[in-house]
Amino acid sequence: MKKLTLVVFALLLSASSLVFASSIQSLNKSQVMKALQDKTITTISLVTMNGKLIDNSFTGFFNKKGELQGELASKPENEPKKDQGKWMVKSDGTLCATWSTWNQKKPICVAVYKLTNGMVLVNQQNRKLETIVLDENIKEGNQL
């Protein structure tokens, strides 16, 4: 039952992310940098891995040099639990991350939308939900 509820929730979020993304503005480069640089984020227990939503949370540290450390709460099938990579923010505010292993070493680029109590990350390529980060789960410094 829990899995069915999660699948329904994921489908609703994916479908609504297109409508949501078209109704509000994504953060600009300065806002994304301020929100993430030298911070550790932990997502809700729903993230995208290799194009599929999975029941897992991600914790990542975005350092000032553009380096990224990440860890999933539980090890996904055929992927390591931890990875490292590079992150950057394009001039239009798009956040891009390239992992050493995850996502087959291909960049993942997302638009970041601010909510009252968090942020929604929407994949720029397929316009689908990547994940949600609550403000209470954004911490100063490296928490990994």
PAVOVO-424200 format. One record per residue (C-alpha): residue number from 1; residue in three letters; x, y negated, z negated. Coordinates in nm, 2 decimals. Example, Ala and Ser with C-alpha at 12.3 -4.5 7.8 and 13.67 -1.06 7.14 Angstrom:
BEGIN
{site 1 'ALA' {1.23 0.45 -0.78}}
{site 2 'SER' {1.37 0.11 -0.71}}
***
This chain:
BEGIN
{site 1 'MET' {0.00 0.00 0.00}}
{site 2 'LYS' {0.29 -0.24 -0.08}}
{site 3 'LYS' {0.44 -0.18 0.26}}
{site 4 'LEU' {0.11 -0.24 0.44}}
{site 5 'THR' {0.06 -0.56 0.24}}
{site 6 'LEU' {0.41 -0.67 0.33}}
{site 7 'VAL' {0.36 -0.59 0.70}}
{site 8 'VAL' {0.03 -0.79 0.71}}
{site 9 'PHE' {0.20 -1.08 0.53}}
{site 10 'ALA' {0.49 -1.08 0.77}}
{site 11 'LEU' {0.26 -1.07 1.07}}
{site 12 'LEU' {0.06 -1.36 0.94}}
{site 13 'LEU' {0.38 -1.56 0.87}}
{site 14 'SER' {0.52 -1.49 1.21}}
{site 15 'ALA' {0.20 -1.59 1.39}}
{site 16 'SER' {0.16 -1.90 1.18}}
{site 17 'SER' {0.52 -2.01 1.21}}
{site 18 'LEU' {0.46 -2.11 1.57}}
{site 19 'VAL' {0.17 -2.33 1.47}}
{site 20 'PHE' {0.35 -2.46 1.17}}
{site 21 'ALA' {0.67 -2.54 1.37}}
{site 22 'SER' {0.47 -2.74 1.62}}
{site 23 'SER' {0.29 -2.95 1.35}}
{site 24 'ILE' {0.59 -3.08 1.14}}
{site 25 'GLN' {0.94 -3.20 1.22}}
{site 26 'SER' {1.25 -3.00 1.15}}
{site 27 'LEU' {1.52 -3.15 0.94}}
{site 28 'ASN' {1.79 -3.35 1.12}}
{site 29 'LYS' {2.17 -3.27 1.10}}
{site 30 'SER' {2.23 -3.49 0.80}}
{site 31 'GLN' {1.94 -3.34 0.61}}
{site 32 'VAL' {2.04 -2.98 0.68}}
{site 33 'MET' {2.40 -3.05 0.58}}
{site 34 'LYS' {2.28 -3.21 0.25}}
{site 35 'ALA' {2.04 -2.92 0.19}}
{site 36 'LEU' {2.30 -2.64 0.24}}
{site 37 'GLN' {2.66 -2.76 0.23}}
{site 38 'ASP' {2.85 -2.63 -0.08}}
{site 39 'LYS' {2.53 -2.45 -0.20}}
{site 40 'THR' {2.41 -2.09 -0.25}}
{site 41 'ILE' {2.06 -2.00 -0.13}}
{site 42 'THR' {1.85 -1.70 -0.21}}
{site 43 'THR' {1.56 -1.62 0.02}}
{site 44 'ILE' {1.23 -1.46 -0.07}}
{site 45 'SER' {1.22 -1.09 -0.02}}
{site 46 'LEU' {1.16 -1.12 0.36}}
{site 47 'VAL' {1.44 -1.17 0.61}}
{site 48 'THR' {1.50 -1.10 0.97}}
{site 49 'MET' {1.77 -0.85 1.06}}
{site 50 'ASN' {1.84 -0.76 1.42}}
{site 51 'GLY' {1.52 -0.92 1.53}}
{site 52 'LYS' {1.30 -0.74 1.28}}
{site 53 'LEU' {1.14 -0.86 0.95}}
{site 54 'ILE' {1.26 -0.65 0.66}}
{site 55 'ASP' {1.18 -0.63 0.30}}
{site 56 'ASN' {1.50 -0.76 0.16}}
{site 57 'SER' {1.64 -1.09 0.02}}
{site 58 'PHE' {1.95 -1.27 0.13}}
{site 59 'THR' {2.19 -1.47 -0.08}}
{site 60 'GLY' {2.44 -1.69 0.11}}
{site 61 'PHE' {2.70 -1.95 0.03}}
{site 62 'PHE' {2.77 -2.23 0.28}}
{site 63 'ASN' {3.11 -2.39 0.21}}
{site 64 'LYS' {3.23 -2.73 0.32}}
{site 65 'LYS' {3.47 -2.57 0.58}}
{site 66 'GLY' {3.19 -2.41 0.78}}
{site 67 'GLU' {3.25 -2.07 0.63}}
{site 68 'LEU' {2.97 -1.85 0.52}}
{site 69 'GLN' {2.94 -1.56 0.27}}
{site 70 'GLY' {2.63 -1.35 0.26}}
{site 71 'GLU' {2.48 -1.06 0.07}}
{site 72 'LEU' {2.15 -0.87 0.10}}
{site 73 'ALA' {1.98 -0.75 -0.22}}
{site 74 'SER' {1.98 -0.39 -0.08}}
{site 75 'LYS' {2.18 -0.23 0.19}}
{site 76 'PRO' {1.99 -0.22 0.52}}
{site 77 'GLU' {2.01 0.09 0.74}}
{site 78 'ASN' {2.32 0.08 0.97}}
{site 79 'GLU' {2.44 -0.26 0.84}}
{site 80 'PRO' {2.68 -0.36 0.56}}
{site 81 'LYS' {2.53 -0.51 0.24}}
{site 82 'LYS' {2.78 -0.80 0.26}}
{site 83 'ASP' {2.92 -1.00 0.54}}
{site 84 'GLN' {3.11 -1.33 0.61}}
{site 85 'GLY' {3.10 -1.57 0.90}}
{site 86 'LYS' {3.09 -1.93 1.02}}
{site 87 'TRP' {2.81 -2.18 1.01}}
{site 88 'MET' {2.75 -2.52 1.18}}
{site 89 'VAL' {2.47 -2.77 1.23}}
{site 90 'LYS' {2.41 -2.90 1.59}}
{site 91 'SER' {2.34 -3.26 1.65}}
{site 92 'ASP' {1.97 -3.19 1.67}}
{site 93 'GLY' {1.97 -3.03 1.32}}
{site 94 'THR' {1.97 -2.67 1.44}}
{site 95 'LEU' {2.16 -2.45 1.19}}
{site 96 'CYS' {2.36 -2.17 1.35}}
{site 97 'ALA' {2.54 -1.88 1.18}}
{site 98 'THR' {2.77 -1.62 1.34}}
{site 99 'TRP' {2.84 -1.32 1.12}}
{site 100 'SER' {3.15 -1.09 1.14}}
{site 101 'THR' {2.91 -0.79 1.16}}
{site 102 'TRP' {2.55 -0.88 1.12}}
{site 103 'ASN' {2.33 -0.95 1.43}}
{site 104 'GLN' {2.59 -0.78 1.64}}
{site 105 'LYS' {2.82 -1.08 1.59}}
{site 106 'LYS' {2.58 -1.30 1.80}}
{site 107 'PRO' {2.49 -1.65 1.67}}
{site 108 'ILE' {2.16 -1.69 1.49}}
{site 109 'CYS' {2.02 -2.04 1.53}}
{site 110 'VAL' {1.73 -2.17 1.33}}
{site 111 'ALA' {1.53 -2.49 1.28}}
{site 112 'VAL' {1.49 -2.58 0.91}}
{site 113 'TYR' {1.16 -2.72 0.80}}
{site 114 'LYS' {1.12 -2.88 0.45}}
{site 115 'LEU' {0.82 -2.78 0.24}}
{site 116 'THR' {0.70 -2.93 -0.08}}
{site 117 'ASN' {0.88 -2.66 -0.28}}
{site 118 'GLY' {1.13 -2.51 -0.03}}
{site 119 'MET' {1.24 -2.46 0.33}}
{site 120 'VAL' {1.12 -2.24 0.62}}
{site 121 'LEU' {1.37 -2.12 0.87}}
{site 122 'VAL' {1.24 -2.05 1.22}}
{site 123 'ASN' {1.45 -1.88 1.49}}
{site 124 'GLN' {1.51 -2.12 1.78}}
{site 125 'GLN' {1.53 -1.85 2.04}}
{site 126 'ASN' {1.21 -1.66 1.98}}
{site 127 'ARG' {1.02 -1.91 1.76}}
{site 128 'LYS' {0.96 -1.65 1.49}}
{site 129 'LEU' {1.00 -1.67 1.12}}
{site 130 'GLU' {1.36 -1.59 0.99}}
{site 131 'THR' {1.29 -1.65 0.62}}
{site 132 'ILE' {1.18 -1.88 0.34}}
{site 133 'VAL' {1.39 -2.04 0.07}}
{site 134 'LEU' {1.23 -2.18 -0.25}}
{site 135 'ASP' {1.39 -2.50 -0.40}}
{site 136 'GLU' {1.44 -2.32 -0.72}}
{site 137 'ASN' {1.67 -2.07 -0.54}}
{site 138 'ILE' {1.91 -2.33 -0.40}}
{site 139 'LYS' {2.21 -2.37 -0.64}}
{site 140 'GLU' {2.52 -2.59 -0.63}}
{site 141 'GLY' {2.85 -2.42 -0.56}}
{site 142 'ASN' {2.93 -2.06 -0.48}}
{site 143 'GLN' {2.70 -1.83 -0.69}}
{site 144 'LEU' {2.81 -1.50 -0.52}}
***
